[in-house]
Amino acid sequence: MIYDSIENMGVYTRIHPLMPRVEQVLSTLRVDELEEGRLSIDGDNLFQIVQRYETKDPASVRFESHRRYIDVQCVLAGEERAYFAPAAVLDPTGDYDGSLDIRFYSGEAAGSVLLREGMFAVFYPQDAHKPSCHAGSWTVATLKIVFKLAM
């Protein structure tokens, strides 16, 4: 897992061949022009999902992990807390869904990061994560862009 400011994204362009494209998209995007949903950048190799939502009580959110994609989750407005743990130490709550590239888990977090506006986190397949949670005890309207990078 990686956690940093979007302004430092250039430091991480070597972690995956498509990270320079992520940095390019972030440097040219206009937040006021973003539409919710999925947008292909390089077919199924790299795509983005724009999400607008209200943060949730952590007790109502499940851990998730992905096999085929690395998540680069960037908060553009608002804030959220993302909990994480090694997937290997959590209890699967169902089978892996290959069509959605997701598996859900229950268990205790190893830690969390506070993603405020302008921050990002990278979650690899071994990093189970529980995103979109309240940063405190209140609900916050949040705008996030998730980049999916094929493994």
Chimera marker file (.cmm) of the C-alpha trace (Angstrom):
<marker_set name="trace">
<marker id="1" x="0.000" y="0.000" z="0.000" r="1" g="1" b="0" radius="0.5"/>
<marker id="2" x="1.089" y="3.564" z="-0.750" r="1" g="1" b="0" radius="0.5"/>
<marker id="3" x="-0.344" y="6.733" z="0.802" r="1" g="1" b="0" radius="0.5"/>
<marker id="4" x="0.678" y="10.235" z="-0.285" r="1" g="1" b="0" radius="0.5"/>
<marker id="5" x="-0.359" y="13.575" z="-1.756" r="1" g="1" b="0" radius="0.5"/>
<marker id="6" x="-1.450" y="13.698" z="-5.401" r="1" g="1" b="0" radius="0.5"/>
<marker id="7" x="1.146" y="16.425" z="-5.961" r="1" g="1" b="0" radius="0.5"/>
<marker id="8" x="3.802" y="13.745" z="-5.296" r="1" g="1" b="0" radius="0.5"/>
<marker id="9" x="2.334" y="11.275" z="-7.820" r="1" g="1" b="0" radius="0.5"/>
<marker id="10" x="5.401" y="11.656" z="-10.058" r="1" g="1" b="0" radius="0.5"/>
<marker id="11" x="7.505" y="9.848" z="-7.460" r="1" g="1" b="0" radius="0.5"/>
<marker id="12" x="5.468" y="6.697" z="-8.065" r="1" g="1" b="0" radius="0.5"/>
<marker id="13" x="5.450" y="6.529" z="-11.877" r="1" g="1" b="0" radius="0.5"/>
<marker id="14" x="7.912" y="3.610" z="-11.805" r="1" g="1" b="0" radius="0.5"/>
<marker id="15" x="5.676" y="1.274" z="-9.775" r="1" g="1" b="0" radius="0.5"/>
<marker id="16" x="3.645" y="0.280" z="-12.831" r="1" g="1" b="0" radius="0.5"/>
<marker id="17" x="4.028" y="0.989" z="-16.584" r="1" g="1" b="0" radius="0.5"/>
<marker id="18" x="0.643" y="2.783" z="-16.645" r="1" g="1" b="0" radius="0.5"/>
<marker id="19" x="1.279" y="5.086" z="-13.660" r="1" g="1" b="0" radius="0.5"/>
<marker id="20" x="2.620" y="7.880" z="-15.907" r="1" g="1" b="0" radius="0.5"/>
<marker id="21" x="-0.813" y="7.877" z="-17.608" r="1" g="1" b="0" radius="0.5"/>
<marker id="22" x="-2.507" y="8.192" z="-14.204" r="1" g="1" b="0" radius="0.5"/>
<marker id="23" x="-0.268" y="11.144" z="-13.377" r="1" g="1" b="0" radius="0.5"/>
<marker id="24" x="-1.077" y="12.719" z="-16.767" r="1" g="1" b="0" radius="0.5"/>
<marker id="25" x="-4.844" y="12.353" z="-16.291" r="1" g="1" b="0" radius="0.5"/>
<marker id="26" x="-4.664" y="13.832" z="-12.792" r="1" g="1" b="0" radius="0.5"/>
<marker id="27" x="-2.568" y="16.784" z="-13.957" r="1" g="1" b="0" radius="0.5"/>
<marker id="28" x="-5.042" y="17.697" z="-16.702" r="1" g="1" b="0" radius="0.5"/>
<marker id="29" x="-8.446" y="16.871" z="-15.211" r="1" g="1" b="0" radius="0.5"/>
<marker id="30" x="-11.009" y="19.509" z="-14.383" r="1" g="1" b="0" radius="0.5"/>
<marker id="31" x="-12.965" y="18.510" z="-11.288" r="1" g="1" b="0" radius="0.5"/>
<marker id="32" x="-15.980" y="20.591" z="-12.311" r="1" g="1" b="0" radius="0.5"/>
<marker id="33" x="-16.229" y="18.631" z="-15.601" r="1" g="1" b="0" radius="0.5"/>
<marker id="34" x="-16.047" y="15.108" z="-14.143" r="1" g="1" b="0" radius="0.5"/>
<marker id="35" x="-18.975" y="12.811" z="-14.776" r="1" g="1" b="0" radius="0.5"/>
<marker id="36" x="-19.665" y="9.829" z="-12.550" r="1" g="1" b="0" radius="0.5"/>
<marker id="37" x="-18.965" y="6.381" z="-13.878" r="1" g="1" b="0" radius="0.5"/>
<marker id="38" x="-16.343" y="4.429" z="-15.736" r="1" g="1" b="0" radius="0.5"/>
<marker id="39" x="-14.147" y="5.881" z="-18.460" r="1" g="1" b="0" radius="0.5"/>
<marker id="40" x="-11.612" y="3.802" z="-20.380" r="1" g="1" b="0" radius="0.5"/>
<marker id="41" x="-8.132" y="5.297" z="-20.680" r="1" g="1" b="0" radius="0.5"/>
<marker id="42" x="-6.374" y="2.261" z="-22.197" r="1" g="1" b="0" radius="0.5"/>
<marker id="43" x="-9.081" y="-0.356" z="-22.707" r="1" g="1" b="0" radius="0.5"/>
<marker id="44" x="-9.253" y="-2.831" z="-19.828" r="1" g="1" b="0" radius="0.5"/>
<marker id="45" x="-5.601" y="-2.154" z="-18.973" r="1" g="1" b="0" radius="0.5"/>
<marker id="46" x="-6.344" y="1.211" z="-17.385" r="1" g="1" b="0" radius="0.5"/>
<marker id="47" x="-9.658" y="2.847" z="-16.620" r="1" g="1" b="0" radius="0.5"/>
<marker id="48" x="-11.051" y="5.338" z="-14.149" r="1" g="1" b="0" radius="0.5"/>
<marker id="49" x="-14.205" y="5.321" z="-12.076" r="1" g="1" b="0" radius="0.5"/>
<marker id="50" x="-15.504" y="8.662" z="-10.799" r="1" g="1" b="0" radius="0.5"/>
<marker id="51" x="-17.610" y="8.367" z="-7.646" r="1" g="1" b="0" radius="0.5"/>
<marker id="52" x="-19.656" y="10.919" z="-5.696" r="1" g="1" b="0" radius="0.5"/>
<marker id="53" x="-21.041" y="9.645" z="-2.396" r="1" g="1" b="0" radius="0.5"/>
<marker id="54" x="-21.633" y="10.267" z="1.271" r="1" g="1" b="0" radius="0.5"/>
<marker id="55" x="-19.127" y="8.538" z="3.536" r="1" g="1" b="0" radius="0.5"/>
<marker id="56" x="-20.411" y="5.556" z="5.528" r="1" g="1" b="0" radius="0.5"/>
<marker id="57" x="-20.183" y="4.151" z="9.025" r="1" g="1" b="0" radius="0.5"/>
<marker id="58" x="-17.177" y="1.770" z="8.978" r="1" g="1" b="0" radius="0.5"/>
<marker id="59" x="-19.315" y="-0.977" z="10.554" r="1" g="1" b="0" radius="0.5"/>
<marker id="60" x="-21.472" y="-1.021" z="7.391" r="1" g="1" b="0" radius="0.5"/>
<marker id="61" x="-18.546" y="-1.365" z="4.952" r="1" g="1" b="0" radius="0.5"/>
<marker id="62" x="-16.776" y="-4.634" z="4.088" r="1" g="1" b="0" radius="0.5"/>
<marker id="63" x="-13.124" y="-5.139" z="3.292" r="1" g="1" b="0" radius="0.5"/>
<marker id="64" x="-12.475" y="-5.884" z="-0.370" r="1" g="1" b="0" radius="0.5"/>
<marker id="65" x="-9.570" y="-6.956" z="-2.522" r="1" g="1" b="0" radius="0.5"/>
<marker id="66" x="-8.966" y="-7.400" z="-6.238" r="1" g="1" b="0" radius="0.5"/>
<marker id="67" x="-6.896" y="-9.921" z="-8.183" r="1" g="1" b="0" radius="0.5"/>
<marker id="68" x="-6.627" y="-8.389" z="-11.633" r="1" g="1" b="0" radius="0.5"/>
<marker id="69" x="-6.267" y="-4.707" z="-10.781" r="1" g="1" b="0" radius="0.5"/>
<marker id="70" x="-4.327" y="-2.318" z="-8.585" r="1" g="1" b="0" radius="0.5"/>
<marker id="71" x="-6.518" y="0.468" z="-7.156" r="1" g="1" b="0" radius="0.5"/>
<marker id="72" x="-5.233" y="4.043" z="-7.134" r="1" g="1" b="0" radius="0.5"/>
<marker id="73" x="-7.862" y="5.889" z="-5.103" r="1" g="1" b="0" radius="0.5"/>
<marker id="74" x="-7.661" y="9.699" z="-5.254" r="1" g="1" b="0" radius="0.5"/>
<marker id="75" x="-9.889" y="11.979" z="-3.202" r="1" g="1" b="0" radius="0.5"/>
<marker id="76" x="-10.652" y="15.156" z="-5.137" r="1" g="1" b="0" radius="0.5"/>
<marker id="77" x="-13.152" y="16.748" z="-2.718" r="1" g="1" b="0" radius="0.5"/>
<marker id="78" x="-14.276" y="15.915" z="0.801" r="1" g="1" b="0" radius="0.5"/>
<marker id="79" x="-12.522" y="13.270" z="2.855" r="1" g="1" b="0" radius="0.5"/>
<marker id="80" x="-12.773" y="9.646" z="3.874" r="1" g="1" b="0" radius="0.5"/>
<marker id="81" x="-11.026" y="7.099" z="6.029" r="1" g="1" b="0" radius="0.5"/>
<marker id="82" x="-9.781" y="3.944" z="4.313" r="1" g="1" b="0" radius="0.5"/>
<marker id="83" x="-9.049" y="0.955" z="6.539" r="1" g="1" b="0" radius="0.5"/>
<marker id="84" x="-6.612" y="-1.724" z="5.387" r="1" g="1" b="0" radius="0.5"/>
<marker id="85" x="-5.281" y="-5.149" z="6.331" r="1" g="1" b="0" radius="0.5"/>
<marker id="86" x="-3.422" y="-7.951" z="4.578" r="1" g="1" b="0" radius="0.5"/>
<marker id="87" x="-6.083" y="-10.005" z="2.795" r="1" g="1" b="0" radius="0.5"/>
<marker id="88" x="-4.364" y="-13.167" z="4.055" r="1" g="1" b="0" radius="0.5"/>
<marker id="89" x="-5.291" y="-12.414" z="7.698" r="1" g="1" b="0" radius="0.5"/>
<marker id="90" x="-8.968" y="-11.619" z="7.052" r="1" g="1" b="0" radius="0.5"/>
<marker id="91" x="-11.925" y="-13.998" z="6.804" r="1" g="1" b="0" radius="0.5"/>
<marker id="92" x="-13.447" y="-14.257" z="3.298" r="1" g="1" b="0" radius="0.5"/>
<marker id="93" x="-17.216" y="-13.720" z="3.381" r="1" g="1" b="0" radius="0.5"/>
<marker id="94" x="-17.808" y="-15.251" z="-0.035" r="1" g="1" b="0" radius="0.5"/>
<marker id="95" x="-16.113" y="-16.474" z="-3.155" r="1" g="1" b="0" radius="0.5"/>
<marker id="96" x="-14.088" y="-14.320" z="-5.489" r="1" g="1" b="0" radius="0.5"/>
<marker id="97" x="-16.339" y="-12.741" z="-8.165" r="1" g="1" b="0" radius="0.5"/>
<marker id="98" x="-14.270" y="-12.756" z="-11.358" r="1" g="1" b="0" radius="0.5"/>
<marker id="99" x="-16.774" y="-10.688" z="-13.333" r="1" g="1" b="0" radius="0.5"/>
<marker id="100" x="-16.391" y="-7.806" z="-10.846" r="1" g="1" b="0" radius="0.5"/>
<marker id="101" x="-12.816" y="-8.656" z="-9.773" r="1" g="1" b="0" radius="0.5"/>
<marker id="102" x="-13.721" y="-8.512" z="-6.097" r="1" g="1" b="0" radius="0.5"/>
<marker id="103" x="-13.690" y="-10.581" z="-2.939" r="1" g="1" b="0" radius="0.5"/>
<marker id="104" x="-15.134" y="-9.414" z="0.367" r="1" g="1" b="0" radius="0.5"/>
<marker id="105" x="-13.836" y="-10.068" z="3.871" r="1" g="1" b="0" radius="0.5"/>
<marker id="106" x="-14.545" y="-9.487" z="7.534" r="1" g="1" b="0" radius="0.5"/>
<marker id="107" x="-12.005" y="-8.935" z="10.270" r="1" g="1" b="0" radius="0.5"/>
<marker id="108" x="-9.981" y="-6.299" z="12.031" r="1" g="1" b="0" radius="0.5"/>
<marker id="109" x="-8.098" y="-3.495" z="10.306" r="1" g="1" b="0" radius="0.5"/>
<marker id="110" x="-4.333" y="-3.332" z="10.627" r="1" g="1" b="0" radius="0.5"/>
<marker id="111" x="-4.546" y="0.443" z="10.226" r="1" g="1" b="0" radius="0.5"/>
<marker id="112" x="-6.193" y="3.276" z="8.354" r="1" g="1" b="0" radius="0.5"/>
<marker id="113" x="-5.369" y="6.362" z="6.359" r="1" g="1" b="0" radius="0.5"/>
<marker id="114" x="-7.211" y="9.660" z="6.229" r="1" g="1" b="0" radius="0.5"/>
<marker id="115" x="-7.706" y="10.623" z="2.613" r="1" g="1" b="0" radius="0.5"/>
<marker id="116" x="-8.380" y="14.323" z="2.490" r="1" g="1" b="0" radius="0.5"/>
<marker id="117" x="-8.776" y="16.347" z="-0.677" r="1" g="1" b="0" radius="0.5"/>
<marker id="118" x="-5.613" y="15.939" z="-2.747" r="1" g="1" b="0" radius="0.5"/>
<marker id="119" x="-4.510" y="12.629" z="-1.184" r="1" g="1" b="0" radius="0.5"/>
<marker id="120" x="-4.317" y="9.155" z="-2.709" r="1" g="1" b="0" radius="0.5"/>
<marker id="121" x="-3.783" y="5.546" z="-1.702" r="1" g="1" b="0" radius="0.5"/>
<marker id="122" x="-2.619" y="2.616" z="-3.810" r="1" g="1" b="0" radius="0.5"/>
<marker id="123" x="-3.993" y="-0.804" z="-2.908" r="1" g="1" b="0" radius="0.5"/>
<marker id="124" x="-2.368" y="-3.908" z="-4.407" r="1" g="1" b="0" radius="0.5"/>
<marker id="125" x="-4.132" y="-7.285" z="-4.663" r="1" g="1" b="0" radius="0.5"/>
<marker id="126" x="-2.777" y="-8.394" z="-1.277" r="1" g="1" b="0" radius="0.5"/>
<marker id="127" x="-4.061" y="-5.180" z="0.359" r="1" g="1" b="0" radius="0.5"/>
<marker id="128" x="-7.641" y="-5.634" z="1.526" r="1" g="1" b="0" radius="0.5"/>
<marker id="129" x="-9.219" y="-2.226" z="1.963" r="1" g="1" b="0" radius="0.5"/>
<marker id="130" x="-12.400" y="-0.744" z="3.351" r="1" g="1" b="0" radius="0.5"/>
<marker id="131" x="-12.788" y="2.670" z="1.684" r="1" g="1" b="0" radius="0.5"/>
<marker id="132" x="-15.485" y="5.355" z="1.783" r="1" g="1" b="0" radius="0.5"/>
<marker id="133" x="-15.745" y="5.432" z="5.589" r="1" g="1" b="0" radius="0.5"/>
<marker id="134" x="-16.434" y="8.424" z="7.834" r="1" g="1" b="0" radius="0.5"/>
<marker id="135" x="-13.263" y="10.257" z="8.753" r="1" g="1" b="0" radius="0.5"/>
<marker id="136" x="-14.884" y="11.022" z="12.117" r="1" g="1" b="0" radius="0.5"/>
<marker id="137" x="-18.388" y="10.427" z="13.373" r="1" g="1" b="0" radius="0.5"/>
<marker id="138" x="-20.030" y="12.459" z="10.622" r="1" g="1" b="0" radius="0.5"/>
<marker id="139" x="-20.997" y="11.995" z="6.991" r="1" g="1" b="0" radius="0.5"/>
<marker id="140" x="-19.015" y="13.892" z="4.359" r="1" g="1" b="0" radius="0.5"/>
<marker id="141" x="-19.868" y="14.379" z="0.681" r="1" g="1" b="0" radius="0.5"/>
<marker id="142" x="-16.865" y="13.029" z="-1.195" r="1" g="1" b="0" radius="0.5"/>
<marker id="143" x="-15.660" y="13.034" z="-4.789" r="1" g="1" b="0" radius="0.5"/>
<marker id="144" x="-13.160" y="10.331" z="-5.632" r="1" g="1" b="0" radius="0.5"/>
<marker id="145" x="-11.551" y="8.984" z="-8.758" r="1" g="1" b="0" radius="0.5"/>
<marker id="146" x="-10.362" y="5.375" z="-8.707" r="1" g="1" b="0" radius="0.5"/>
<marker id="147" x="-7.879" y="4.286" z="-11.339" r="1" g="1" b="0" radius="0.5"/>
<marker id="148" x="-7.767" y="0.552" z="-12.087" r="1" g="1" b="0" radius="0.5"/>
<marker id="149" x="-4.390" y="-0.648" z="-13.364" r="1" g="1" b="0" radius="0.5"/>
<marker id="150" x="-4.242" y="-4.163" z="-14.809" r="1" g="1" b="0" radius="0.5"/>
<marker id="151" x="-1.710" y="-6.472" z="-13.173" r="1" g="1" b="0" radius="0.5"/>
<link id1="1" id2="2" r="1" g="1" b="0" radius="0.2"/>
<link id1="2" id2="3" r="1" g="1" b="0" radius="0.2"/>
<link id1="3" id2="4" r="1" g="1" b="0" radius="0.2"/>
<link id1="4" id2="5" r="1" g="1" b="0" radius="0.2"/>
<link id1="5" id2="6" r="1" g="1" b="0" radius="0.2"/>
<link id1="6" id2="7" r="1" g="1" b="0" radius="0.2"/>
<link id1="7" id2="8" r="1" g="1" b="0" radius="0.2"/>
<link id1="8" id2="9" r="1" g="1" b="0" radius="0.2"/>
<link id1="9" id2="10" r="1" g="1" b="0" radius="0.2"/>
<link id1="10" id2="11" r="1" g="1" b="0" radius="0.2"/>
<link id1="11" id2="12" r="1" g="1" b="0" radius="0.2"/>
<link id1="12" id2="13" r="1" g="1" b="0" radius="0.2"/>
<link id1="13" id2="14" r="1" g="1" b="0" radius="0.2"/>
<link id1="14" id2="15" r="1" g="1" b="0" radius="0.2"/>
<link id1="15" id2="16" r="1" g="1" b="0" radius="0.2"/>
<link id1="16" id2="17" r="1" g="1" b="0" radius="0.2"/>
<link id1="17" id2="18" r="1" g="1" b="0" radius="0.2"/>
<link id1="18" id2="19" r="1" g="1" b="0" radius="0.2"/>
<link id1="19" id2="20" r="1" g="1" b="0" radius="0.2"/>
<link id1="20" id2="21" r="1" g="1" b="0" radius="0.2"/>
<link id1="21" id2="22" r="1" g="1" b="0" radius="0.2"/>
<link id1="22" id2="23" r="1" g="1" b="0" radius="0.2"/>
<link id1="23" id2="24" r="1" g="1" b="0" radius="0.2"/>
<link id1="24" id2="25" r="1" g="1" b="0" radius="0.2"/>
<link id1="25" id2="26" r="1" g="1" b="0" radius="0.2"/>
<link id1="26" id2="27" r="1" g="1" b="0" radius="0.2"/>
<link id1="27" id2="28" r="1" g="1" b="0" radius="0.2"/>
<link id1="28" id2="29" r="1" g="1" b="0" radius="0.2"/>
<link id1="29" id2="30" r="1" g="1" b="0" radius="0.2"/>
<link id1="30" id2="31" r="1" g="1" b="0" radius="0.2"/>
<link id1="31" id2="32" r="1" g="1" b="0" radius="0.2"/>
<link id1="32" id2="33" r="1" g="1" b="0" radius="0.2"/>
<link id1="33" id2="34" r="1" g="1" b="0" radius="0.2"/>
<link id1="34" id2="35" r="1" g="1" b="0" radius="0.2"/>
<link id1="35" id2="36" r="1" g="1" b="0" radius="0.2"/>
<link id1="36" id2="37" r="1" g="1" b="0" radius="0.2"/>
<link id1="37" id2="38" r="1" g="1" b="0" radius="0.2"/>
<link id1="38" id2="39" r="1" g="1" b="0" radius="0.2"/>
<link id1="39" id2="40" r="1" g="1" b="0" radius="0.2"/>
<link id1="40" id2="41" r="1" g="1" b="0" radius="0.2"/>
<link id1="41" id2="42" r="1" g="1" b="0" radius="0.2"/>
<link id1="42" id2="43" r="1" g="1" b="0" radius="0.2"/>
<link id1="43" id2="44" r="1" g="1" b="0" radius="0.2"/>
<link id1="44" id2="45" r="1" g="1" b="0" radius="0.2"/>
<link id1="45" id2="46" r="1" g="1" b="0" radius="0.2"/>
<link id1="46" id2="47" r="1" g="1" b="0" radius="0.2"/>
<link id1="47" id2="48" r="1" g="1" b="0" radius="0.2"/>
<link id1="48" id2="49" r="1" g="1" b="0" radius="0.2"/>
<link id1="49" id2="50" r="1" g="1" b="0" radius="0.2"/>
<link id1="50" id2="51" r="1" g="1" b="0" radius="0.2"/>
<link id1="51" id2="52" r="1" g="1" b="0" radius="0.2"/>
<link id1="52" id2="53" r="1" g="1" b="0" radius="0.2"/>
<link id1="53" id2="54" r="1" g="1" b="0" radius="0.2"/>
<link id1="54" id2="55" r="1" g="1" b="0" radius="0.2"/>
<link id1="55" id2="56" r="1" g="1" b="0" radius="0.2"/>
<link id1="56" id2="57" r="1" g="1" b="0" radius="0.2"/>
<link id1="57" id2="58" r="1" g="1" b="0" radius="0.2"/>
<link id1="58" id2="59" r="1" g="1" b="0" radius="0.2"/>
<link id1="59" id2="60" r="1" g="1" b="0" radius="0.2"/>
<link id1="60" id2="61" r="1" g="1" b="0" radius="0.2"/>
<link id1="61" id2="62" r="1" g="1" b="0" radius="0.2"/>
<link id1="62" id2="63" r="1" g="1" b="0" radius="0.2"/>
<link id1="63" id2="64" r="1" g="1" b="0" radius="0.2"/>
<link id1="64" id2="65" r="1" g="1" b="0" radius="0.2"/>
<link id1="65" id2="66" r="1" g="1" b="0" radius="0.2"/>
<link id1="66" id2="67" r="1" g="1" b="0" radius="0.2"/>
<link id1="67" id2="68" r="1" g="1" b="0" radius="0.2"/>
<link id1="68" id2="69" r="1" g="1" b="0" radius="0.2"/>
<link id1="69" id2="70" r="1" g="1" b="0" radius="0.2"/>
<link id1="70" id2="71" r="1" g="1" b="0" radius="0.2"/>
<link id1="71" id2="72" r="1" g="1" b="0" radius="0.2"/>
<link id1="72" id2="73" r="1" g="1" b="0" radius="0.2"/>
<link id1="73" id2="74" r="1" g="1" b="0" radius="0.2"/>
<link id1="74" id2="75" r="1" g="1" b="0" radius="0.2"/>
<link id1="75" id2="76" r="1" g="1" b="0" radius="0.2"/>
<link id1="76" id2="77" r="1" g="1" b="0" radius="0.2"/>
<link id1="77" id2="78" r="1" g="1" b="0" radius="0.2"/>
<link id1="78" id2="79" r="1" g="1" b="0" radius="0.2"/>
<link id1="79" id2="80" r="1" g="1" b="0" radius="0.2"/>
<link id1="80" id2="81" r="1" g="1" b="0" radius="0.2"/>
<link id1="81" id2="82" r="1" g="1" b="0" radius="0.2"/>
<link id1="82" id2="83" r="1" g="1" b="0" radius="0.2"/>
<link id1="83" id2="84" r="1" g="1" b="0" radius="0.2"/>
<link id1="84" id2="85" r="1" g="1" b="0" radius="0.2"/>
<link id1="85" id2="86" r="1" g="1" b="0" radius="0.2"/>
<link id1="86" id2="87" r="1" g="1" b="0" radius="0.2"/>
<link id1="87" id2="88" r="1" g="1" b="0" radius="0.2"/>
<link id1="88" id2="89" r="1" g="1" b="0" radius="0.2"/>
<link id1="89" id2="90" r="1" g="1" b="0" radius="0.2"/>
<link id1="90" id2="91" r="1" g="1" b="0" radius="0.2"/>
<link id1="91" id2="92" r="1" g="1" b="0" radius="0.2"/>
<link id1="92" id2="93" r="1" g="1" b="0" radius="0.2"/>
<link id1="93" id2="94" r="1" g="1" b="0" radius="0.2"/>
<link id1="94" id2="95" r="1" g="1" b="0" radius="0.2"/>
<link id1="95" id2="96" r="1" g="1" b="0" radius="0.2"/>
<link id1="96" id2="97" r="1" g="1" b="0" radius="0.2"/>
<link id1="97" id2="98" r="1" g="1" b="0" radius="0.2"/>
<link id1="98" id2="99" r="1" g="1" b="0" radius="0.2"/>
<link id1="99" id2="100" r="1" g="1" b="0" radius="0.2"/>
<link id1="100" id2="101" r="1" g="1" b="0" radius="0.2"/>
<link id1="101" id2="102" r="1" g="1" b="0" radius="0.2"/>
<link id1="102" id2="103" r="1" g="1" b="0" radius="0.2"/>
<link id1="103" id2="104" r="1" g="1" b="0" radius="0.2"/>
<link id1="104" id2="105" r="1" g="1" b="0" radius="0.2"/>
<link id1="105" id2="106" r="1" g="1" b="0" radius="0.2"/>
<link id1="106" id2="107" r="1" g="1" b="0" radius="0.2"/>
<link id1="107" id2="108" r="1" g="1" b="0" radius="0.2"/>
<link id1="108" id2="109" r="1" g="1" b="0" radius="0.2"/>
<link id1="109" id2="110" r="1" g="1" b="0" radius="0.2"/>
<link id1="110" id2="111" r="1" g="1" b="0" radius="0.2"/>
<link id1="111" id2="112" r="1" g="1" b="0" radius="0.2"/>
<link id1="112" id2="113" r="1" g="1" b="0" radius="0.2"/>
<link id1="113" id2="114" r="1" g="1" b="0" radius="0.2"/>
<link id1="114" id2="115" r="1" g="1" b="0" radius="0.2"/>
<link id1="115" id2="116" r="1" g="1" b="0" radius="0.2"/>
<link id1="116" id2="117" r="1" g="1" b="0" radius="0.2"/>
<link id1="117" id2="118" r="1" g="1" b="0" radius="0.2"/>
<link id1="118" id2="119" r="1" g="1" b="0" radius="0.2"/>
<link id1="119" id2="120" r="1" g="1" b="0" radius="0.2"/>
<link id1="120" id2="121" r="1" g="1" b="0" radius="0.2"/>
<link id1="121" id2="122" r="1" g="1" b="0" radius="0.2"/>
<link id1="122" id2="123" r="1" g="1" b="0" radius="0.2"/>
<link id1="123" id2="124" r="1" g="1" b="0" radius="0.2"/>
<link id1="124" id2="125" r="1" g="1" b="0" radius="0.2"/>
<link id1="125" id2="126" r="1" g="1" b="0" radius="0.2"/>
<link id1="126" id2="127" r="1" g="1" b="0" radius="0.2"/>
<link id1="127" id2="128" r="1" g="1" b="0" radius="0.2"/>
<link id1="128" id2="129" r="1" g="1" b="0" radius="0.2"/>
<link id1="129" id2="130" r="1" g="1" b="0" radius="0.2"/>
<link id1="130" id2="131" r="1" g="1" b="0" radius="0.2"/>
<link id1="131" id2="132" r="1" g="1" b="0" radius="0.2"/>
<link id1="132" id2="133" r="1" g="1" b="0" radius="0.2"/>
<link id1="133" id2="134" r="1" g="1" b="0" radius="0.2"/>
<link id1="134" id2="135" r="1" g="1" b="0" radius="0.2"/>
<link id1="135" id2="136" r="1" g="1" b="0" radius="0.2"/>
<link id1="136" id2="137" r="1" g="1" b="0" radius="0.2"/>
<link id1="137" id2="138" r="1" g="1" b="0" radius="0.2"/>
<link id1="138" id2="139" r="1" g="1" b="0" radius="0.2"/>
<link id1="139" id2="140" r="1" g="1" b="0" radius="0.2"/>
<link id1="140" id2="141" r="1" g="1" b="0" radius="0.2"/>
<link id1="141" id2="142" r="1" g="1" b="0" radius="0.2"/>
<link id1="142" id2="143" r="1" g="1" b="0" radius="0.2"/>
<link id1="143" id2="144" r="1" g="1" b="0" radius="0.2"/>
<link id1="144" id2="145" r="1" g="1" b="0" radius="0.2"/>
<link id1="145" id2="146" r="1" g="1" b="0" radius="0.2"/>
<link id1="146" id2="147" r="1" g="1" b="0" radius="0.2"/>
<link id1="147" id2="148" r="1" g="1" b="0" radius="0.2"/>
<link id1="148" id2="149" r="1" g="1" b="0" radius="0.2"/>
<link id1="149" id2="150" r="1" g="1" b="0" radius="0.2"/>
<link id1="150" id2="151" r="1" g="1" b="0" radius="0.2"/>
</marker_set>
